[in-house]
Amino acid sequence: MDRRNTSQSESTRTGTIATVELPATLLERVEARVPRSEFDTTEEYVAFVLEEVLARVEDETDGGGDYDAVDQDEVETRLKSLGYLD
Protein backbone atom coordinates (compact mmCIF):
# COMPACT_ATOMS: atom_id res chain seq x y z
CA MET A 1 0.00 0.00 0.00
CA ASP A 2 1.14 3.50 -0.79
CA ARG A 3 1.99 5.16 2.53
CA ARG A 4 1.45 8.72 1.29
CA ASN A 5 -1.09 10.79 3.18
CA THR A 6 -3.66 10.40 0.43
CA SER A 7 -6.56 8.15 -0.29
CA GLN A 8 -8.10 7.71 -3.72
CA SER A 9 -11.73 6.82 -4.15
CA GLU A 10 -13.73 6.03 -7.26
CA SER A 11 -17.03 7.83 -7.29
CA THR A 12 -19.91 5.45 -7.90
CA ARG A 13 -21.92 8.22 -9.51
CA THR A 14 -19.45 9.72 -11.98
CA GLY A 15 -16.76 7.08 -12.36
CA THR A 16 -14.08 9.69 -11.74
CA ILE A 17 -11.21 9.40 -9.29
CA ALA A 18 -10.27 12.12 -6.82
CA THR A 19 -7.33 12.38 -4.44
CA VAL A 20 -7.77 13.46 -0.83
CA GLU A 21 -4.92 14.28 1.52
CA LEU A 22 -5.20 12.94 5.07
CA PRO A 23 -3.02 13.49 8.12
CA ALA A 24 -0.63 10.54 8.57
CA THR A 25 -2.08 9.68 11.98
CA LEU A 26 -5.60 9.49 10.55
CA LEU A 27 -4.45 7.33 7.65
CA GLU A 28 -2.73 4.96 10.09
CA ARG A 29 -5.95 4.64 12.11
CA VAL A 30 -7.94 3.87 8.98
CA GLU A 31 -5.37 1.32 7.77
CA ALA A 32 -5.48 -0.41 11.17
CA ARG A 33 -9.27 -0.71 10.97
CA VAL A 34 -9.53 -2.07 7.40
CA PRO A 35 -8.47 -5.67 8.25
CA ARG A 36 -11.25 -5.82 10.87
CA SER A 37 -13.87 -4.63 8.40
CA GLU A 38 -15.69 -5.94 5.35
CA PHE A 39 -13.53 -3.77 3.08
CA ASP A 40 -10.51 -4.87 1.07
CA THR A 41 -8.82 -1.50 0.70
CA THR A 42 -8.34 1.73 2.59
CA GLU A 43 -9.94 3.56 -0.31
CA GLU A 44 -13.15 1.50 -0.07
CA TYR A 45 -13.32 2.04 3.68
CA VAL A 46 -12.78 5.81 3.46
CA ALA A 47 -15.36 6.15 0.67
CA PHE A 48 -17.92 4.20 2.72
CA VAL A 49 -17.34 6.21 5.89
CA LEU A 50 -17.59 9.51 4.03
CA GLU A 51 -20.79 8.42 2.30
CA GLU A 52 -22.31 7.39 5.64
CA VAL A 53 -21.36 10.63 7.37
CA LEU A 54 -22.55 12.78 4.47
CA ALA A 55 -25.84 10.89 4.30
CA ARG A 56 -26.47 11.56 7.98
CA VAL A 57 -25.50 15.23 7.74
CA GLU A 58 -27.57 15.75 4.61
CA ASP A 59 -30.50 13.92 6.17
CA GLU A 60 -30.35 16.16 9.25
CA THR A 61 -30.02 19.38 7.26
CA ASP A 62 -32.58 18.41 4.60
CA GLY A 63 -35.21 17.35 7.10
CA GLY A 64 -35.41 13.76 5.95
CA GLY A 65 -33.98 13.72 2.46
CA ASP A 66 -34.22 10.71 0.19
CA TYR A 67 -32.53 8.28 2.58
CA ASP A 68 -34.29 5.16 3.79
CA ALA A 69 -34.62 4.48 7.48
CA VAL A 70 -32.19 1.82 8.74
CA ASP A 71 -33.24 -0.64 11.43
CA GLN A 72 -31.25 -1.23 14.61
CA ASP A 73 -30.08 -4.74 13.61
CA GLU A 74 -28.66 -3.45 10.33
CA VAL A 75 -26.78 -0.69 12.13
CA GLU A 76 -25.35 -3.12 14.69
CA THR A 77 -24.30 -5.55 11.95
CA ARG A 78 -22.57 -2.77 10.05
CA LEU A 79 -20.80 -1.47 13.17
CA LYS A 80 -19.60 -5.01 13.99
CA SER A 81 -18.23 -5.46 10.47
CA LEU A 82 -16.35 -2.18 10.84
CA GLY A 83 -14.85 -3.30 14.14
CA TYR A 84 -16.69 -0.82 16.36
CA LEU A 85 -18.68 -3.50 18.25
CA ASP A 86 -17.68 -6.94 19.47
Stockholm file with secondary structure:
# STOCKHOLM 1.0

chainA/1-86         MDRRNTSQSESTRTGTIATVELPATLLERVEARVPRSEFDTTEEYVAFVLEEVLARVEDETDGGGDYDAVDQDEVETRLKSLGYLD
#=GR chainA/1-86 SS CCCSSEEEEECTTTCCEEEEECCHHHHHHHHHHGGGSSCSSHHHHHHHHHHHHHHHHHHHHHTTTTCCCCCHHHHHHHHHHTTSCC
#=GC SS_cons        CCCSSEEEEECTTTCCEEEEECCHHHHHHHHHHGGGSSCSSHHHHHHHHHHHHHHHHHHHHHTTTTCCCCCHHHHHHHHHHTTSCC
//
